[in-house]
Amino acid sequence: MQDIVIEYGKGVVNTEALDESLRAALGEQVIGITTGSGHVTLHLSDETPSADVIRARVLVAAHDPTQLSTRQQTILQRKQRLQVVRRDYKGSVDLDPADFTGSDPLLLALARKVAWLEGELNALRDGL
């Protein structure tokens, strides 16, 4: 394994996104990266050609920590969708399965299940 230490003066590093971009460019040659004290250290296989080391240095120099990794984008999108659903939820009155008494038994069972699920979710959000 070879360690390539690169001075990084931009401050924050989005380690996950940088690692993802390096692996996309260099594949299995990337063993990992570490950051700290104004440096990014690339851990590359011994077989990494010098042209790929240069390519990796260019990727580090061009790194934009505001650009999210694929996983980070997915998490952000989920959070945004949840915010929209919460904002648009108009159910200020809790679901009462008793309102469905006399209805189709399947509909009553579904109302009970939804009421239970709503209670569980509220408990999770409230940390109970």
NURONU-665629 format. One record per atom (N, C-alpha, C): residue in three letters; x, y, z. Coordinates in Angstrom, 3 decimals, decimal comma, padded with zeros to 6 digits. Example, Ala and Ser with C-alpha at 12.3 -4.5 7.8 and 13.67 -1.06 7.14 Angstrom:
+------+----------+----------+----------+
! resn !        u !        v !        w !
+------+----------+----------+----------+
!  Ala !  013,190 ! -005,690 !  007,800 !
!  Ala !  012,300 ! -004,500 !  007,800 !
!  Ala !  013,200 ! -003,300 !  007,800 !
!  Ser !  012,850 ! -002,250 !  007,080 !
!  Ser !  013,670 ! -001,060 !  007,140 !
!  Ser !  012,900 !  000,030 !  007,870 !
+------+----------+----------+----------+
end
This chain:
+------+----------+----------+----------+
! resn !        u !        v !        w !
+------+----------+----------+----------+
!  Met !  000,850 ! -001,179 !  000,000 !
!  Met !  000,000 !  000,000 !  000,000 !
!  Met !  000,894 !  001,239 !  000,000 !
!  Gln !  000,463 !  002,218 ! -000,768 !
!  Gln !  001,184 !  003,485 ! -000,775 !
!  Gln !  000,269 !  004,585 ! -000,241 !
!  Asp !  000,827 !  005,440 !  000,577 !
!  Asp !  000,093 !  006,564 !  001,149 !
!  Asp !  000,542 !  007,837 !  000,453 !
!  Ile ! -000,415 !  008,531 ! -000,142 !
!  Ile ! -000,141 !  009,780 ! -000,850 !
!  Ile ! -000,740 !  010,905 ! -000,011 !
!  Val !  000,105 !  011,743 !  000,556 !
!  Val ! -000,358 !  012,844 !  001,395 !
!  Val ! -000,480 !  014,091 !  000,522 !
!  Ile ! -001,679 !  014,670 !  000,552 !
!  Ile ! -001,963 !  015,846 ! -000,276 !
!  Ile ! -002,397 !  016,975 !  000,638 !
!  Glu ! -001,751 !  018,113 !  000,499 !
!  Glu ! -002,164 !  019,280 !  001,277 !
!  Glu ! -003,532 !  019,731 !  000,785 !
!  Tyr ! -004,415 !  020,004 !  001,748 !
!  Tyr ! -005,784 !  020,386 !  001,408 !
!  Tyr ! -006,134 !  021,627 !  002,207 !
!  Gly ! -006,162 !  022,765 !  001,540 !
!  Gly ! -006,384 !  024,026 !  002,234 !
!  Gly ! -007,809 !  024,540 !  002,200 !
!  Lys ! -008,757 !  023,723 !  001,749 !
!  Lys ! -010,137 !  024,190 !  001,624 !
!  Lys ! -010,943 !  024,028 !  002,913 !
!  Gly ! -010,359 !  023,449 !  003,929 !
!  Gly ! -011,093 !  023,256 !  005,178 !
!  Gly ! -011,763 !  021,904 !  005,223 !
!  Val ! -013,097 !  021,911 !  005,259 !
!  Val ! -013,878 !  020,689 !  005,420 !
!  Val ! -013,763 !  019,791 !  004,196 !
!  Val ! -013,654 !  018,507 !  004,470 !
!  Val ! -013,651 !  017,502 !  003,411 !
!  Val ! -014,899 !  016,644 !  003,589 !
!  Asn ! -015,630 !  016,428 !  002,523 !
!  Asn ! -016,730 !  015,470 !  002,564 !
!  Asn ! -016,091 !  014,123 !  002,227 !
!  Thr ! -015,634 !  013,448 !  003,273 !
!  Thr ! -014,857 !  012,227 !  003,102 !
!  Thr ! -015,617 !  011,175 !  002,302 !
!  Glu ! -016,892 !  011,031 !  002,591 !
!  Glu ! -017,686 !  010,011 !  001,898 !
!  Glu ! -017,786 !  010,313 !  000,402 !
!  Ala ! -018,048 !  011,555 !  000,053 !
!  Ala ! -018,179 !  011,926 ! -001,354 !
!  Ala ! -016,834 !  011,828 ! -002,078 !
!  Leu ! -015,763 !  012,259 ! -001,417 !
!  Leu ! -014,442 !  012,178 ! -002,036 !
!  Leu ! -014,054 !  010,718 ! -002,260 !
!  Asp ! -014,298 !  009,889 ! -001,269 !
!  Asp ! -013,995 !  008,461 ! -001,404 !
!  Asp ! -014,775 !  007,855 ! -002,570 !
!  Glu ! -016,057 !  008,229 ! -002,668 !
!  Glu ! -016,890 !  007,706 ! -003,759 !
!  Glu ! -016,339 !  008,128 ! -005,119 !
!  Ser ! -015,947 !  009,396 ! -005,254 !
!  Ser ! -015,444 !  009,860 ! -006,557 !
!  Ser ! -014,098 !  009,210 ! -006,894 !
!  Leu ! -013,260 !  009,008 ! -005,878 !
!  Leu ! -011,981 !  008,345 ! -006,131 !
!  Leu ! -012,189 !  006,893 ! -006,561 !
!  Arg ! -013,119 !  006,211 ! -005,889 !
!  Arg ! -013,390 !  004,810 ! -006,249 !
!  Arg ! -014,025 !  004,709 ! -007,638 !
!  Ala ! -014,843 !  005,686 ! -007,995 !
!  Ala ! -015,435 !  005,687 ! -009,337 !
!  Ala ! -014,357 !  005,859 ! -010,400 !
!  Ala ! -013,350 !  006,648 ! -010,101 !
!  Ala ! -012,294 !  006,915 ! -011,074 !
!  Ala ! -011,203 !  005,841 ! -011,089 !
!  Leu ! -010,865 !  005,331 ! -009,895 !
!  Leu ! -009,709 !  004,434 ! -009,800 !
!  Leu ! -010,057 !  003,000 ! -009,413 !
!  Gly ! -011,302 !  002,776 ! -009,084 !
!  Gly ! -011,738 !  001,420 ! -008,760 !
!  Gly ! -011,047 !  000,823 ! -007,546 !
!  Glu ! -010,637 ! -000,429 ! -007,691 !
!  Glu ! -010,074 ! -001,186 ! -006,574 !
!  Glu ! -008,674 ! -000,732 ! -006,179 !
!  Gln ! -008,123 !  000,207 ! -006,901 !
!  Gln ! -006,815 !  000,736 ! -006,517 !
!  Gln ! -006,909 !  001,560 ! -005,236 !
!  Val ! -008,129 !  002,061 ! -004,948 !
!  Val ! -008,340 !  002,869 ! -003,747 !
!  Val ! -008,603 !  001,937 ! -002,570 !
!  Ile ! -007,755 !  002,036 ! -001,571 !
!  Ile ! -007,948 !  001,271 ! -000,342 !
!  Ile ! -008,759 !  002,109 !  000,641 !
!  Gly ! -008,533 !  003,411 !  000,631 !
!  Gly ! -009,281 !  004,310 !  001,504 !
!  Gly ! -008,626 !  005,675 !  001,544 !
!  Ile ! -009,221 !  006,551 !  002,351 !
!  Ile ! -008,650 !  007,885 !  002,551 !
!  Ile ! -008,785 !  008,249 !  004,021 !
!  Thr ! -007,897 !  009,107 !  004,450 !
!  Thr ! -008,004 !  009,697 !  005,777 !
!  Thr ! -007,793 !  011,193 !  005,635 !
!  Thr ! -008,353 !  011,940 !  006,564 !
!  Thr ! -008,240 !  013,395 !  006,507 !
!  Thr ! -007,853 !  013,921 !  007,879 !
!  Gly ! -007,301 !  015,103 !  007,874 !
!  Gly ! -006,974 !  015,775 !  009,122 !
!  Gly ! -005,783 !  016,697 !  008,970 !
!  Ser ! -005,755 !  017,703 !  009,806 !
!  Ser ! -004,638 !  018,662 !  009,852 !
!  Ser ! -004,311 !  019,263 !  008,500 !
!  Gly ! -005,343 !  019,565 !  007,719 !
!  Gly ! -005,128 !  020,206 !  006,428 !
!  Gly ! -004,570 !  019,299 !  005,349 !
!  His ! -004,699 !  018,000 !  005,562 !
!  His ! -004,194 !  017,029 !  004,591 !
!  His ! -005,248 !  015,968 !  004,288 !
!  Val ! -005,162 !  015,451 !  003,087 !
!  Val ! -005,916 !  014,258 !  002,709 !
!  Val ! -004,872 !  013,211 !  002,368 !
!  Thr ! -004,985 !  012,059 !  002,998 !
!  Thr ! -004,059 !  010,973 !  002,699 !
!  Thr ! -004,807 !  009,906 !  001,924 !
!  Leu ! -004,318 !  009,631 !  000,734 !
!  Leu ! -004,888 !  008,586 ! -000,103 !
!  Leu ! -004,143 !  007,292 !  000,167 !
!  His ! -004,874 !  006,250 !  000,410 !
!  His ! -004,282 !  004,927 !  000,607 !
!  His ! -004,595 !  004,137 ! -000,660 !
!  Leu ! -003,561 !  003,957 ! -001,471 !
!  Leu ! -003,719 !  003,313 ! -002,772 !
!  Leu ! -002,904 !  002,029 ! -002,816 !
!  Ser ! -003,334 !  001,121 ! -003,672 !
!  Ser ! -002,584 ! -000,130 ! -003,809 !
!  Ser ! -001,211 !  000,171 ! -004,404 !
!  Asp ! -000,290 ! -000,731 ! -004,130 !
!  Asp !  001,074 ! -000,566 ! -004,652 !
!  Asp !  001,116 ! -000,599 ! -006,173 !
!  Glu !  000,107 ! -001,230 ! -006,779 !
!  Glu !  000,082 ! -001,371 ! -008,235 !
!  Glu ! -000,508 ! -000,149 ! -008,944 !
!  Thr ! -000,867 !  000,888 ! -008,215 !
!  Thr ! -001,480 !  002,067 ! -008,829 !
!  Thr ! -000,465 !  002,783 ! -009,713 !
!  Pro ! -000,754 !  002,918 ! -011,001 !
!  Pro !  000,176 !  003,617 ! -011,899 !
!  Pro !  000,294 !  005,096 ! -011,530 !
!  Ser !  001,414 !  005,678 ! -011,848 !
!  Ser !  001,649 !  007,085 ! -011,503 !
!  Ser !  000,628 !  008,007 ! -012,169 !
!  Ala !  000,144 !  007,634 ! -013,349 !
!  Ala ! -000,884 !  008,458 ! -014,014 !
!  Ala ! -002,161 !  008,493 ! -013,183 !
!  Asp ! -002,495 !  007,375 ! -012,532 !
!  Asp ! -003,687 !  007,338 ! -011,690 !
!  Asp ! -003,471 !  008,083 ! -010,374 !
!  Val ! -002,244 !  008,087 ! -009,889 !
!  Val ! -001,935 !  008,883 ! -008,689 !
!  Val ! -002,133 !  010,362 ! -009,006 !
!  Ile ! -001,684 !  010,784 ! -010,171 !
!  Ile ! -001,871 !  012,176 ! -010,594 !
!  Ile ! -003,358 !  012,482 ! -010,724 !
!  Arg ! -004,089 !  011,552 ! -011,322 !
!  Arg ! -005,544 !  011,703 ! -011,464 !
!  Arg ! -006,218 !  011,843 ! -010,098 !
!  Ala ! -005,781 !  011,050 ! -009,138 !
!  Ala ! -006,331 !  011,124 ! -007,788 !
!  Ala ! -006,015 !  012,477 ! -007,143 !
!  Arg ! -004,808 !  012,966 ! -007,361 !
!  Arg ! -004,436 !  014,293 ! -006,828 !
!  Arg ! -005,340 !  015,381 ! -007,412 !
!  Val ! -005,630 !  015,276 ! -008,700 !
!  Val ! -006,509 !  016,249 ! -009,360 !
!  Val ! -007,911 !  016,184 ! -008,763 !
!  Leu ! -008,407 !  014,986 ! -008,515 !
!  Leu ! -009,730 !  014,836 ! -007,903 !
!  Leu ! -009,777 !  015,458 ! -006,510 !
!  Val ! -008,728 !  015,271 ! -005,734 !
!  Val ! -008,682 !  015,875 ! -004,397 !
!  Val ! -008,646 !  017,397 ! -004,521 !
!  Ala ! -007,838 !  017,906 ! -005,432 !
!  Ala ! -007,745 !  019,364 ! -005,607 !
!  Ala ! -009,073 !  019,958 ! -006,051 !
!  Ala ! -009,837 !  019,208 ! -006,849 !
!  Ala ! -011,118 !  019,707 ! -007,370 !
!  Ala ! -012,284 !  019,392 ! -006,435 !
!  His ! -012,017 !  018,718 ! -005,336 !
!  His ! -013,086 !  018,273 ! -004,429 !
!  His ! -013,912 !  019,448 ! -003,911 !
!  Asp ! -015,218 !  019,310 ! -004,038 !
!  Asp ! -016,162 !  020,298 ! -003,507 !
!  Asp ! -016,933 !  019,613 ! -002,380 !
!  Pro ! -016,658 !  019,997 ! -001,136 !
!  Pro ! -017,294 !  019,307 ! -000,004 !
!  Pro ! -018,804 !  019,498 !  000,064 !
!  Thr ! -019,348 !  020,428 ! -000,715 !
!  Thr ! -020,807 !  020,610 ! -000,714 !
!  Thr ! -021,499 !  019,605 ! -001,629 !
!  Gln ! -020,728 !  018,948 ! -002,493 !
!  Gln ! -021,294 !  017,921 ! -003,368 !
!  Gln ! -021,462 !  016,633 ! -002,563 !
!  Leu ! -022,676 !  016,111 ! -002,544 !
!  Leu ! -022,986 !  014,954 ! -001,718 !
!  Leu ! -022,714 !  013,645 ! -002,451 !
!  Ser ! -022,413 !  012,623 ! -001,666 !
!  Ser ! -022,279 !  011,279 ! -002,224 !
!  Ser ! -023,668 !  010,779 ! -002,600 !
!  Thr ! -023,715 !  009,678 ! -003,308 !
!  Thr ! -024,996 !  009,089 ! -003,690 !
!  Thr ! -025,829 !  008,760 ! -002,452 !
!  Arg ! -025,198 !  008,174 ! -001,439 !
!  Arg ! -025,913 !  007,829 ! -000,207 !
!  Arg ! -026,406 !  009,079 !  000,508 !
!  Gln ! -025,582 !  010,112 !  000,567 !
!  Gln ! -025,978 !  011,364 !  001,217 !
!  Gln ! -027,143 !  012,017 !  000,478 !
!  Gln ! -027,132 !  011,947 ! -000,859 !
!  Gln ! -028,244 !  012,492 ! -001,651 !
!  Gln ! -029,536 !  011,735 ! -001,358 !
!  Thr ! -029,446 !  010,427 ! -001,251 !
!  Thr ! -030,619 !  009,608 ! -000,951 !
!  Thr ! -031,199 !  009,966 !  000,407 !
!  Ile ! -030,348 !  010,122 !  001,396 !
!  Ile ! -030,798 !  010,498 !  002,739 !
!  Ile ! -031,457 !  011,866 !  002,711 !
!  Leu ! -030,841 !  012,815 !  002,024 !
!  Leu ! -031,409 !  014,158 !  001,926 !
!  Leu ! -032,774 !  014,129 !  001,245 !
!  Gln ! -032,898 !  013,371 !  000,170 !
!  Gln ! -034,178 !  013,268 ! -000,536 !
!  Gln ! -035,256 !  012,653 !  000,352 !
!  Arg ! -034,893 !  011,653 !  001,135 !
!  Arg ! -035,858 !  011,045 !  002,060 !
!  Arg ! -036,318 !  012,056 !  003,111 !
!  Lys ! -035,384 !  012,812 !  003,637 !
!  Lys ! -035,730 !  013,830 !  004,635 !
!  Lys ! -036,647 !  014,889 !  004,034 !
!  Gln ! -036,345 !  015,295 !  002,811 !
!  Gln ! -037,171 !  016,309 !  002,155 !
!  Gln ! -038,580 !  015,783 !  001,885 !
!  Arg ! -038,682 !  014,531 !  001,442 !
!  Arg ! -040,003 !  013,943 !  001,206 !
!  Arg ! -040,794 !  013,847 !  002,507 !
!  Leu ! -040,120 !  013,478 !  003,586 !
!  Leu ! -040,786 !  013,380 !  004,882 !
!  Leu ! -041,273 !  014,755 !  005,347 !
!  Gln ! -040,471 !  015,797 !  005,132 !
!  Gln ! -040,894 !  017,150 !  005,495 !
!  Gln ! -042,136 !  017,561 !  004,714 !
!  Val ! -042,177 !  017,240 !  003,431 !
!  Val ! -043,333 !  017,582 !  002,598 !
!  Val ! -044,569 !  016,842 !  003,091 !
!  Val ! -044,422 !  015,551 !  003,361 !
!  Val ! -045,560 !  014,763 !  003,835 !
!  Val ! -046,060 !  015,304 !  005,172 !
!  Arg ! -045,146 !  015,627 !  006,059 !
!  Arg ! -045,559 !  016,172 !  007,358 !
!  Arg ! -046,246 !  017,521 !  007,190 !
!  Arg ! -045,724 !  018,341 !  006,298 !
!  Arg ! -046,307 !  019,665 !  006,073 !
!  Arg ! -047,706 !  019,544 !  005,462 !
!  Asp ! -047,852 !  018,614 !  004,540 !
!  Asp ! -049,118 !  018,461 !  003,823 !
!  Asp ! -050,148 !  017,635 !  004,579 !
!  Tyr ! -049,728 !  016,975 !  005,651 !
!  Tyr ! -050,669 !  016,140 !  006,396 !
!  Tyr ! -051,716 !  017,026 !  007,050 !
!  Lys ! -052,939 !  016,803 !  006,691 !
!  Lys ! -054,028 !  017,650 !  007,179 !
!  Lys ! -054,797 !  016,991 !  008,321 !
!  Gly ! -054,374 !  015,804 !  008,740 !
!  Gly ! -055,131 !  015,051 !  009,738 !
!  Gly ! -054,910 !  015,560 !  011,146 !
!  Ser ! -055,508 !  016,686 !  011,478 !
!  Ser ! -055,354 !  017,221 !  012,823 !
!  Ser ! -056,135 !  016,401 !  013,838 !
!  Val ! -057,041 !  015,562 !  013,367 !
!  Val ! -057,825 !  014,700 !  014,246 !
!  Val ! -057,273 !  013,286 !  014,099 !
!  Asp ! -056,960 !  012,646 !  015,231 !
!  Asp ! -056,457 !  011,282 !  015,178 !
!  Asp ! -057,528 !  010,339 !  014,646 !
!  Leu ! -057,077 !  009,332 !  013,963 !
!  Leu ! -057,981 !  008,326 !  013,431 !
!  Leu ! -058,585 !  007,533 !  014,590 !
!  Asp ! -059,883 !  007,423 !  014,622 !
!  Asp ! -060,582 !  006,664 !  015,662 !
!  Asp ! -061,254 !  005,463 !  015,010 !
!  Pro ! -060,737 !  004,250 !  015,272 !
!  Pro ! -061,329 !  003,065 !  014,670 !
!  Pro ! -062,816 !  002,895 !  015,000 !
!  Ala ! -063,268 !  003,473 !  016,103 !
!  Ala ! -064,685 !  003,367 !  016,467 !
!  Ala ! -065,566 !  003,997 !  015,401 !
!  Asp ! -065,016 !  004,971 !  014,670 !
!  Asp ! -065,783 !  005,602 !  013,599 !
!  Asp ! -066,104 !  004,618 !  012,474 !
!  Phe ! -065,412 !  003,505 !  012,464 !
!  Phe ! -065,590 !  002,528 !  011,397 !
!  Phe ! -066,416 !  001,316 !  011,839 !
!  Thr ! -066,930 !  001,357 !  013,058 !
!  Thr ! -067,780 !  000,263 !  013,532 !
!  Thr ! -068,998 !  000,170 !  012,624 !
!  Gly ! -069,334 ! -001,030 !  012,243 !
!  Gly ! -070,446 ! -001,237 !  011,329 !
!  Gly ! -070,026 ! -001,196 !  009,877 !
!  Ser ! -068,803 ! -000,823 !  009,632 !
!  Ser ! -068,282 ! -000,821 !  008,256 !
!  Ser ! -067,812 ! -002,216 !  007,894 !
!  Asp ! -067,327 ! -002,334 !  006,711 !
!  Asp ! -066,718 ! -003,581 !  006,264 !
!  Asp ! -065,662 ! -003,989 !  007,300 !
!  Pro ! -065,646 ! -005,253 !  007,754 !
!  Pro ! -064,673 ! -005,692 !  008,756 !
!  Pro ! -063,222 ! -005,457 !  008,325 !
!  Leu ! -062,958 ! -005,575 !  007,056 !
!  Leu ! -061,610 ! -005,328 !  006,558 !
!  Leu ! -061,237 ! -003,858 !  006,726 !
!  Leu ! -062,175 ! -002,957 !  006,460 !
!  Leu ! -061,936 ! -001,524 !  006,631 !
!  Leu ! -061,711 ! -001,200 !  008,103 !
!  Leu ! -062,460 ! -001,808 !  008,995 !
!  Leu ! -062,289 ! -001,605 !  010,432 !
!  Leu ! -060,908 ! -002,097 !  010,874 !
!  Ala ! -060,509 ! -003,261 !  010,387 !
!  Ala ! -059,181 ! -003,799 !  010,721 !
!  Ala ! -058,084 ! -002,871 !  010,214 !
!  Leu ! -058,263 ! -002,332 !  009,027 !
!  Leu ! -057,286 ! -001,405 !  008,463 !
!  Leu ! -057,217 ! -000,121 !  009,289 !
!  Ala ! -058,361 !  000,399 !  009,707 !
!  Ala ! -058,390 !  001,607 !  010,536 !
!  Ala ! -057,673 !  001,358 !  011,858 !
!  Arg ! -057,880 !  000,200 !  012,458 !
!  Arg ! -057,186 ! -000,132 !  013,712 !
!  Arg ! -055,677 ! -000,200 !  013,496 !
!  Lys ! -055,298 ! -000,825 !  012,402 !
!  Lys ! -053,864 ! -000,966 !  012,099 !
!  Lys ! -053,220 !  000,401 !  011,853 !
!  Val ! -053,885 !  001,265 !  011,110 !
!  Val ! -053,355 !  002,603 !  010,837 !
!  Val ! -053,259 !  003,404 !  012,129 !
!  Ala ! -054,266 !  003,303 !  012,992 !
!  Ala ! -054,241 !  004,022 !  014,273 !
!  Ala ! -053,086 !  003,518 !  015,132 !
!  Trp ! -052,893 !  002,212 !  015,152 !
!  Trp ! -051,785 !  001,640 !  015,920 !
!  Trp ! -050,443 !  002,126 !  015,364 !
!  Leu ! -050,307 !  002,070 !  014,043 !
!  Leu ! -049,064 !  002,494 !  013,398 !
!  Leu ! -048,784 !  003,969 !  013,669 !
!  Glu ! -049,807 !  004,797 !  013,605 !
!  Glu ! -049,644 !  006,220 !  013,891 !
!  Glu ! -049,148 !  006,425 !  015,317 !
!  Gly ! -049,705 !  005,666 !  016,259 !
!  Gly ! -049,254 !  005,755 !  017,648 !
!  Gly ! -047,804 !  005,336 !  017,814 !
!  Glu ! -047,422 !  004,263 !  017,138 !
!  Glu ! -046,034 !  003,796 !  017,207 !
!  Glu ! -045,070 !  004,833 !  016,634 !
!  Leu ! -045,421 !  005,412 !  015,493 !
!  Leu ! -044,567 !  006,430 !  014,874 !
!  Leu ! -044,440 !  007,665 !  015,758 !
!  Asn ! -045,542 !  008,080 !  016,333 !
!  Asn ! -045,489 !  009,228 !  017,243 !
!  Asn ! -044,604 !  008,932 !  018,448 !
!  Ala ! -044,698 !  007,721 !  018,972 !
!  Ala ! -043,868 !  007,331 !  020,108 !
!  Ala ! -042,385 !  007,355 !  019,711 !
!  Leu ! -042,066 !  006,872 !  018,529 !
!  Leu ! -040,679 !  006,891 !  018,060 !
!  Leu ! -040,178 !  008,328 !  017,908 !
!  Arg ! -041,010 !  009,185 !  017,328 !
!  Arg ! -040,607 !  010,580 !  017,142 !
!  Arg ! -040,437 !  011,288 !  018,472 !
!  Asp ! -041,241 !  010,889 !  019,465 !
!  Asp ! -041,164 !  011,526 !  020,778 !
!  Asp ! -040,110 !  010,885 !  021,673 !
!  Gly ! -039,453 !  009,850 !  021,152 !
!  Gly ! -038,380 !  009,199 !  021,897 !
!  Gly ! -038,869 !  008,300 !  023,016 !
!  Leu ! -040,069 !  007,784 !  022,904 !
!  Leu ! -040,614 !  006,890 !  023,950 !
!  Leu ! -040,209 !  005,460 !  023,712 !
+------+----------+----------+----------+
end
